[in-house]
Amino acid sequence: MPRTVHLAVYDTLADWETGHATAWLARSGFTVKTVGPVADKPVTSIGGLRITPDLALADLRPEDSELLILPGADLWDTSDDLAPFAAAARRFLDAGVPVAAICGATAGLAREGLLDDRPHTSAVSFYLAATGYKGGEHYIDTDAVTDGDLITAGPTEPVAFAREVLGKMGAFEGTKLDAWYRLFHDSDPAAYEELNA
């Protein structure tokens, strides 16, 4: 049976932030489905890519997924339009299904109260502090953080974000995961042979 992960898509999404994660999940046998505010109504990324969601957010159920990925987007900081995606993240986490959030999506999770009591990261601590959340003491100034079923990362760390996602989902493990990261983050040519051994 195919393992399905869901990538949230919405207007102004930062299309570069999740590419490594989704591409390598797909190459590892996962089916990646997009979920938008409305099914079959295209959204436009920051880069101008038009994406037609496979599924409407209202139809997304944790039991049909193994992971929800939330990319950053301008809308996380300019309106409440994406608050339903943060609410969906709460449902996923409550059901024991992992959530991975990067960039502005971390602010959405902070507003939802999902970062109040767990280790996490984002762009910078004061970015999340501006949301009024109560989790500042749990902020870690690092590339990416995995805490149980929640992965967070800042906007400049799509490779570290993908490393955490790929490791969490078992796409790569141990030395293979390390080789993947060294290849794409450090441009280590020796890692290519290790990854493909």
C-alpha positions in Angstrom: 0.0 0.0 0.0 1.5 3.4 -0.9 2.6 5.6 1.9 1.0 9.1 1.5 2.3 12.4 2.7 0.5 15.7 2.3 2.1 19.0 1.2 0.1 22.1 2.1 -0.1 24.5 -0.8 -1.5 28.1 -0.7 -1.0 31.4 -2.3 2.5 32.9 -1.6 4.0 29.6 -0.5 7.8 29.6 -0.5 8.2 26.9 -3.2 11.9 26.3 -2.6 11.5 25.3 1.1 10.1 21.9 0.6 11.5 20.7 -2.7 14.3 18.5 -1.3 11.9 16.9 1.2 9.1 16.1 -1.3 11.4 15.0 -4.1 13.3 12.5 -2.0 10.2 11.2 -0.2 8.8 10.6 -3.7 12.0 8.9 -4.8 11.8 6.7 -1.7 8.4 5.4 -2.5 6.0 7.9 -0.9 3.1 9.4 -2.7 3.1 13.2 -2.2 -0.4 14.8 -2.4 -1.0 18.5 -2.3 -3.7 19.9 -0.1 -5.0 23.5 -0.6 -7.7 25.7 0.8 -10.0 24.4 -2.0 -9.5 21.4 -4.3 -9.0 22.0 -7.9 -8.6 25.8 -7.4 -5.0 26.7 -8.3 -2.7 28.6 -5.9 0.3 30.6 -6.9 3.6 30.4 -5.1 6.0 33.2 -4.4 8.0 32.1 -7.4 4.9 32.3 -9.7 4.3 28.5 -9.9 0.6 27.6 -10.3 -0.3 24.5 -8.4 -3.7 22.8 -8.4 -4.3 21.0 -5.1 -5.2 17.3 -5.1 -7.4 17.7 -2.0 -9.2 20.4 -0.1 -8.1 21.1 3.5 -11.6 20.3 4.7 -11.2 16.8 3.4 -7.8 16.1 4.9 -7.8 13.5 7.6 -4.8 12.5 9.7 -5.7 8.8 9.3 -5.1 9.1 5.6 -1.6 10.5 5.9 1.8 9.8 7.3 3.0 13.4 7.4 1.7 17.0 6.9 4.3 19.4 5.5 3.6 23.1 6.0 5.8 25.5 3.9 6.3 29.2 4.7 4.3 31.8 2.9 3.7 35.5 3.1 0.2 34.8 4.1 1.3 33.4 7.5 2.3 36.9 8.5 -0.2 39.1 6.6 -3.6 37.5 7.4 -5.4 34.8 9.2 -6.1 32.9 5.9 -3.7 30.0 6.8 -4.9 29.6 10.4 -7.0 26.5 9.3 -3.7 24.8 8.3 -2.3 25.4 11.8 -5.5 23.9 13.2 -5.0 20.9 10.9 -1.5 20.5 12.3 -3.0 20.3 15.8 -5.4 17.5 14.6 -2.4 15.6 13.1 -0.3 15.9 16.2 -3.2 14.9 18.4 -3.6 11.8 16.2 0.1 11.0 16.4 0.8 11.9 12.8 4.0 13.9 12.2 3.9 17.6 11.1 6.9 19.4 9.5 6.8 23.2 9.4 9.3 25.6 8.0 9.7 29.4 7.9 6.4 31.3 8.4 4.5 28.1 9.1 6.3 28.0 12.4 4.7 31.3 13.3 1.3 29.7 12.4 2.1 26.9 14.8 3.1 29.3 17.4 -0.2 31.2 17.1 -2.0 27.9 17.4 -0.2 27.2 20.7 1.7 24.2 19.3 5.2 25.5 20.2 4.4 26.6 23.8 5.7 23.4 25.5 8.2 21.8 23.1 11.6 22.4 21.6 11.5 24.2 18.2 13.2 26.6 15.9 12.3 29.1 13.3 13.9 32.1 11.5 14.9 33.8 14.7 13.5 33.9 18.2 12.1 37.4 18.0 10.1 36.4 14.9 8.1 33.9 16.9 8.1 36.1 20.0 6.1 38.6 17.9 3.3 36.1 17.7 2.7 36.4 21.4 3.3 32.7 22.0 4.4 31.3 25.3 7.2 29.0 24.1 10.2 31.3 24.0 12.1 29.3 26.6 11.9 26.2 24.3 13.3 28.0 21.3 16.6 26.5 20.0 18.8 28.6 17.7 19.7 25.8 15.2 19.0 24.7 11.6 16.1 22.3 12.3 14.6 20.6 15.3 12.7 17.4 15.7 10.7 16.9 18.8 8.6 13.8 18.7 6.2 14.1 15.8 7.0 17.8 15.1 9.8 19.1 12.9 10.5 22.8 12.6 13.1 24.8 10.6 14.0 28.3 9.5 13.6 29.7 6.0 17.3 29.3 5.1 17.5 25.7 6.0 15.5 23.6 3.4 18.3 20.9 3.3 18.4 20.6 7.1 14.6 20.5 7.1 14.6 17.7 4.5 17.2 15.8 6.5 14.8 15.8 9.5 11.8 14.9 7.4 13.6 12.1 5.5 15.0 10.7 8.8 11.6 10.8 10.5 9.9 9.1 7.6 12.6 6.4 7.3 13.4 7.4 3.7 17.1 7.4 4.7 18.7 6.2 7.9 22.1 6.2 9.6 25.0 6.6 7.3 22.8 7.0 4.2 21.0 10.0 5.8 24.3 11.5 6.8 25.6 11.0 3.3 22.5 12.6 1.8 23.0 15.7 4.0 26.7 16.0 3.3 26.0 15.8 -0.4 23.3 18.4 -0.5 24.3 20.7 2.3 28.1 20.5 2.2 28.6 19.5 -1.5 30.8 16.6 -0.4 31.5 14.6 -3.5 32.5 11.5 -1.4 28.9 11.5 -0.1 27.5 10.7 -3.6 29.2 7.3 -3.7 28.1 6.6 -0.1 24.5 7.5 -0.9 24.4 5.4 -4.0 26.4 2.4 -2.6 
